[in-house]
Amino acid sequence: MHLFHGLINSYGVFTACSHVPQTTVRGVADSSLTPLLEDIADISVDSEVSLAQLTTLHVGAQPRLTVRCTTPQAVVDTVTRLDAAGVPLLILGGGSNLLVADDEPLDLVVVRIECAEVSLDPHSGVLRAQAGAVWDDVVDTAVAAGLGGIECLSGIPGSAGATPVQNVGAYGVEIADVLLRVELLDRATGQVSWVPASDLDLAYRYSNLKFTSRGVVLAIELQLTPEGLSAPLRFGELARRLEAQGPGERRPVAAVRQAVLELRQAKGMVLIPGDHDTWSAGSFFTNPVVDPQHASDIQDKVRRLRGDEDAERMPQFPAGENQLKLSAAWLIDRAGFAKGYPGEGAPARLSTRHTLALTNRGSAHTADIVALARTIRDGVKTEFGVVLEPEPIWLGVHI
Ligand SMILES: Cc1cc2nc3c(=O)[nH]c(=O)nc-3n(C[C@H](O)[C@H](O)[C@H](O)COP(=O)(O)OP(=O)(O)OC[C@H]3O[C@@H](n4cnc5c(N)ncnc54)[C@H](O)[C@@H]3O)c2cc1C
């Protein structure tokens, strides 16, 4: 801890945290919850905000309360009190990986994590971020300090604390590649401790924090590299963009961040407020991971439906022992769902720039997005016999 206190002073604290303990209540608070929360410092309580205002799909009903926590201690106090009282909770960061029901008020309290300090040591390459730090600000900070390892994760929306939850990844890099440990509030015991990354079962778009109430991430610690170079380029599209000579080449971190942001922007994968292609939860389905025989069966189906040329182009990448990862976006497209499906005027459509993003065109309800998800999933299953699994967390709805 001494190391980081020193470094915070030397390199500055990038923070949205309040240093003055305060509690604010807006709206007509749920009176049964008020006594539980009233003496907790560094929170503000809002009973009027809806999940549509807090999520990037812009759908979702109003919870009983939203508690905004600007320090880790406020998160601990709020979550442990509400857990002890048996009040259902939703831990919320940037709301960019959530699909929430909107047909009736939600019987839960949203705990929004807003503590956002970031500190780093440019010599050792160790970076620490509180859970509420905006993830892309963390990447920007690392890149500005010449630290490599997370530049390929530029532009992913949401908070630092959520990055281990589904082991975020993009352009050949996952947070698992650099995550040392997380500071975790264990919701069963109320204890806070640093938990090594190896204890999180990190895998493709998965950890044992996803779909569970195991704990709340209060901070993350990353081991980055201090030479000013990126992680080895592993993703063909990015390597080509940077005119890399061979696989595994490393490039200056700032150049890689810039290239990633440009590639993502072209696909509508960077949040822009008025751009409905970005009113999404990012990739709506995970890429199917199948054994080679299954992949070959799917390729035969593509051959019958689309011909030899298309079948030979079917993307498939090694994904661990005897496993291949297919492209959900490619399968969706080949199943007949083009970008923008089902077309102008529909409240929920595929992004006009990426077939893997389901988007709200401004007036969609949760049911519109769920109906589109079912149509896509069923269409891909009918054509290729592959069941696509949703990537975001679904709350109060089922596919
Ligand atoms: C345009 C767009 C592009 C995207 N691109 C990518 C991409 O390239 N790669 C990728 O992997 N994802 C991508 N995503 C998905 C999403 O941005 C990530 O999953 C992100 O990490 C979610 O962060 P969040 O803070 O918004 O989480 P939220 O949506 O707020 O929460 C998601 C889940 O994590 C839990 N959670 C949040 N914070 C914590 C915490 N501190 N402790 C414990 N649990 C917590 C929540 O309870 C919920 O279950 C994209 C999303 C969008 C909208």
The ligand as an SDF file (V2000), in Angstrom:
LIG
                    3D

 53 58  0  0  0  0  0  0  0  0999 V2000
  -20.6660   -0.3140  -27.7780 C   0  0  0  0  0  0  0  0  0  0  0  0
  -20.1900   -1.4430  -26.8820 C   0  0  0  0  0  0  0  0  0  0  0  0
  -19.0210   -2.1370  -27.1820 C   0  0  0  0  0  0  0  0  0  0  0  0
  -18.5750   -3.1600  -26.3580 C   0  0  0  0  0  0  0  0  0  0  0  0
  -17.4180   -3.8290  -26.6830 N   0  0  0  0  0  0  0  0  0  0  0  0
  -16.9610   -4.8270  -25.8930 C   0  0  0  0  0  0  0  0  0  0  0  0
  -15.7500   -5.5170  -26.2340 C   0  0  0  0  0  0  0  0  0  0  0  0
  -15.0950   -5.2230  -27.2090 O   0  0  0  0  0  0  0  0  0  0  0  0
  -15.3490   -6.5310  -25.4120 N   0  0  0  0  0  0  0  0  0  0  0  0
  -16.0460   -6.8780  -24.2900 C   0  0  0  0  0  0  0  0  0  0  0  0
  -15.6170   -7.8100  -23.5840 O   0  0  0  0  0  0  0  0  0  0  0  0
  -17.1920   -6.2310  -23.9370 N   0  0  0  0  0  0  0  0  0  0  0  0
  -17.6520   -5.2250  -24.7120 C   0  0  0  0  0  0  0  0  0  0  0  0
  -18.8170   -4.5700  -24.3750 N   0  0  0  0  0  0  0  0  0  0  0  0
  -19.5690   -4.9880  -23.1860 C   0  0  0  0  0  0  0  0  0  0  0  0
  -19.2750   -4.1280  -21.9250 C   0  0  0  0  0  0  0  0  0  0  0  0
  -18.8000   -2.8610  -22.2700 O   0  0  0  0  0  0  0  0  0  0  0  0
  -18.2780   -4.7890  -21.0030 C   0  0  0  0  0  0  0  0  0  0  0  0
  -18.7440   -6.0530  -20.5880 O   0  0  0  0  0  0  0  0  0  0  0  0
  -18.0140   -3.9340  -19.7490 C   0  0  0  0  0  0  0  0  0  0  0  0
  -16.9550   -4.4840  -19.0120 O   0  0  0  0  0  0  0  0  0  0  0  0
  -19.2250   -3.7810  -18.8660 C   0  0  0  0  0  0  0  0  0  0  0  0
  -18.8930   -2.7930  -17.8950 O   0  0  0  0  0  0  0  0  0  0  0  0
  -20.0150   -1.9950  -17.1250 P   0  0  0  0  0  0  0  0  0  0  0  0
  -19.3400   -1.2210  -16.0550 O   0  0  0  0  0  0  0  0  0  0  0  0
  -20.8350   -1.2340  -18.0740 O   0  0  0  0  0  0  0  0  0  0  0  0
  -20.8460   -3.1990  -16.4880 O   0  0  0  0  0  0  0  0  0  0  0  0
  -22.4140   -3.1910  -16.1760 P   0  0  0  0  0  0  0  0  0  0  0  0
  -23.1680   -3.3240  -17.4580 O   0  0  0  0  0  0  0  0  0  0  0  0
  -22.7620   -2.0900  -15.2800 O   0  0  0  0  0  0  0  0  0  0  0  0
  -22.5300   -4.5700  -15.3950 O   0  0  0  0  0  0  0  0  0  0  0  0
  -22.3490   -5.7850  -16.0690 C   0  0  0  0  0  0  0  0  0  0  0  0
  -22.3370   -6.9300  -15.0390 C   0  0  0  0  0  0  0  0  0  0  0  0
  -21.1990   -6.8070  -14.2070 O   0  0  0  0  0  0  0  0  0  0  0  0
  -21.5900   -6.6390  -12.8450 C   0  0  0  0  0  0  0  0  0  0  0  0
  -20.6750   -5.6630  -12.2580 N   0  0  0  0  0  0  0  0  0  0  0  0
  -20.4300   -4.3970  -12.6950 C   0  0  0  0  0  0  0  0  0  0  0  0
  -19.5090   -3.8300  -11.9060 N   0  0  0  0  0  0  0  0  0  0  0  0
  -19.1730   -4.7390  -10.9710 C   0  0  0  0  0  0  0  0  0  0  0  0
  -18.2710   -4.7380   -9.8810 C   0  0  0  0  0  0  0  0  0  0  0  0
  -17.5100   -3.6680   -9.5760 N   0  0  0  0  0  0  0  0  0  0  0  0
  -18.1720   -5.8590   -9.1140 N   0  0  0  0  0  0  0  0  0  0  0  0
  -18.9220   -6.9540   -9.3930 C   0  0  0  0  0  0  0  0  0  0  0  0
  -19.7960   -7.0070  -10.4080 N   0  0  0  0  0  0  0  0  0  0  0  0
  -19.9180   -5.9090  -11.1920 C   0  0  0  0  0  0  0  0  0  0  0  0
  -23.0260   -6.1560  -12.8930 C   0  0  0  0  0  0  0  0  0  0  0  0
  -23.7330   -6.5210  -11.7030 O   0  0  0  0  0  0  0  0  0  0  0  0
  -23.5600   -6.8900  -14.1030 C   0  0  0  0  0  0  0  0  0  0  0  0
  -23.8820   -8.2130  -13.7550 O   0  0  0  0  0  0  0  0  0  0  0  0
  -19.3040   -3.5230  -25.1960 C   0  0  0  0  0  0  0  0  0  0  0  0
  -20.4770   -2.8220  -24.8860 C   0  0  0  0  0  0  0  0  0  0  0  0
  -20.9170   -1.7850  -25.7150 C   0  0  0  0  0  0  0  0  0  0  0  0
  -22.1640   -1.0490  -25.3650 C   0  0  0  0  0  0  0  0  0  0  0  0
  1  2  1  0
  2  3  1  0
  2 52  2  0
  3  4  2  0
  4  5  1  0
  4 50  1  0
  5  6  2  0
  6  7  1  0
  6 13  1  0
  7  8  2  0
  7  9  1  0
  9 10  1  0
 10 11  2  0
 10 12  1  0
 12 13  2  0
 13 14  1  0
 14 15  1  0
 14 50  1  0
 15 16  1  0
 16 17  1  0
 16 18  1  0
 18 19  1  0
 18 20  1  0
 20 21  1  0
 20 22  1  0
 22 23  1  0
 23 24  1  0
 24 25  2  0
 24 26  1  0
 24 27  1  0
 27 28  1  0
 28 29  2  0
 28 30  1  0
 28 31  1  0
 31 32  1  0
 32 33  1  0
 33 34  1  0
 33 48  1  0
 34 35  1  0
 35 36  1  0
 35 46  1  0
 36 37  1  0
 36 45  1  0
 37 38  2  0
 38 39  1  0
 39 40  1  0
 39 45  2  0
 40 41  1  0
 40 42  2  0
 42 43  1  0
 43 44  2  0
 44 45  1  0
 46 47  1  0
 46 48  1  0
 48 49  1  0
 50 51  2  0
 51 52  1  0
 52 53  1  0
M  END
$$$$
